[in-house]
Each structure stands twice: as C-alpha cells, then as structure tokens.
Amino acid sequence: MTKINDETLRTFVGYHMKRSFNVIQSDLIETLRPFDLRMLTYSALVLIVDNPGLNQSRLSQIMDIERPNLVVIIDELEERELITRERVPTDRRSYALHPTEAGRALYRETLDAVTQHEAELLSGIAPEQLEQMIATLKLIESAKRGQA
C-alpha cells in the first residue's frame, strides 16, 4: 500500500484535532453500543440529567445542533422512557425536559463506562498535559464566540 503524503495537512491544528477526534469517537461508539446509545443521544441524556427542566431550545443551543435534529433525539429518549417532555406553563410552545428514574440509572451506568473509556484511551498522557490540552481547547472554543 502506497503511503499518502499528508504533511501539508499536518501543519494545521484542525487536522490533528479531527484525527484525534476520530480515534475518540470510534472508541466511544463501541463503548455506548451495549447501552443502545449514540454520541448525540448520550450527550442529550447527560445534559438533561445534569439540568432537569432544561428546555429544548436551550438544549439545541448547548449541543450546537438544529432544533429539527434535536427533536429526533428527544423523541428517541422519550420513547425509551429515559426522559419526559412537559409543557412549560408560562410558554406553551416550550417543553421542559426531565430525566426519569430509568434515565438517571442509565446515566450513572454509562457515565462509569465513558469515564473508563476515556481514562484507558488517554492513559499515556500525563495529567498536567491533559489539563493544558483542555485549557487550550477551551481557548479555541471561546475564540470562536469572540470571548478570547
């Protein structure tokens, strides 16, 4: 097999981030598979458990996804009886999202699995390097929003 030259691309931070994310994503997909969750449904469940009463509009903003795409995720979580969707009395167009006991139980179980997945995947990186990496990624994120 001929080696592909990607030296030019490797001069870009985004290329390294994407390749690293691909590794993390692939392992996370396998970690979540036994729980019948995808990355987006898992993320939504975690945010709902951590923020009971969160409305759908705010959740779509936090997850940075379009509202129609979020509805599919919310429907899936609701059909599995992991969350409930309740109308907000002060705004009849808005729904508050709450975890069910089953949702909280799955959250705890998956949190352990995902925490272990990440610890194993990043075990070769020193804690101070991880802290610096997270700080750097936060700078990139805040720069996008004009907060840097």
HELIX and SHEET records of a PDB file:
HELIX    1   1 LEU A    9  THR A   11  5                                   3    
HELIX    2   2 VAL A   13  LEU A   32  1                                  20    
HELIX    3   3 ARG A   33  PHE A   35  5                                   3    
HELIX    4   4 MET A   39  ASP A   50  1                                  12    
HELIX    5   5 GLN A   56  MET A   63  1                                   8    
HELIX    6   6 ARG A   67  GLU A   79  1                                  13    
HELIX    7   7 GLU A  101  LEU A  121  1                                  21    
HELIX    8   8 PRO A  127  LYS A  144  1                                  18    
SHEET    1   A 3 LEU A  54  ASN A  55  0                                        
SHEET    2   A 3 ASP A  91  PRO A  99 -1                                        
SHEET    3   A 3 ILE A  83  VAL A  88 -1                                        
END                                                                             
